Amino acid sequence: MSTPSLKDAIAVIEAAIDNPAEGLPEEVFRFMTRITPLVNVDLLIRDPEKRTLLAWRHDEFAGAGWHVPGGIVRYKESLENRLREVAKHEIGRELRFRAAPIAIHQMWKKQATRAHFFSVLYECFTDEVIEPDNDGRSEGDAGFLKWHDTCPDDLIMVHEQIYRPFIGGDDFSDFAGPIPCLYFPDL
């Protein structure tokens, strides 16, 4: 049996993708993350009481802990659209957000899959105090949402390194300066 040509292999992968703007099949996505950096938006969601909305995460890439909700930008999608889609998906409503990001980080990890990111943090606001719809999830379940007055001790490690100063804080100037670059050799 002969090995398919690279062109044929790519055709097989492309045939598995309906519309890349709507997302990728998991195995294609994982492959793509091993050959190209990812751009993601993270939403620092604040309410009128100055609390920060965090989600519980527990997966093979980040481990267990609280994290800032976010999402990976899709093919031909604007950062602003991904912000709106993440807000809709995470809390079921639209949010106001600053046009300029409050932080940008570039990072890579030792692992091969999902290892190289450009993370863009936006400050987002709700006009009213809202209770998250956890849809039957309990604290400790992946996706559980909770408002925090201060930064919790159990953030996922990457967010501990890059977002702790923003969580529970109440004054941010617009992003300025060099883009921080972090390497996580243990991840």
SULWO-V713690 format. One record per run of one state. SS is the DSSP state (~ for helix, > for strand, _ for the rest). FROM is the first residue (numbers start at 1). LEN is the number of residues. Records with the same first field share a line. If there is no record, write none. Layout:
SS->FROM-LEN + FROM-LEN
//
This chain:
_->1-5 + 16-4 + 23-3 + 34-4 + 47-5 + 60-3 + 68-2 + 73-6 + 92-4 + 98-5 + 110-6 + 126-19 + 149-6 + 156-1 + 164-16 + 185-3
~->6-10 + 20-3 + 26-8 + 79-13 + 157-7
>->38-9 + 52-8 + 63-5 + 70-3 + 96-2 + 103-7 + 116-10 + 145-4 + 155-1 + 180-5
//
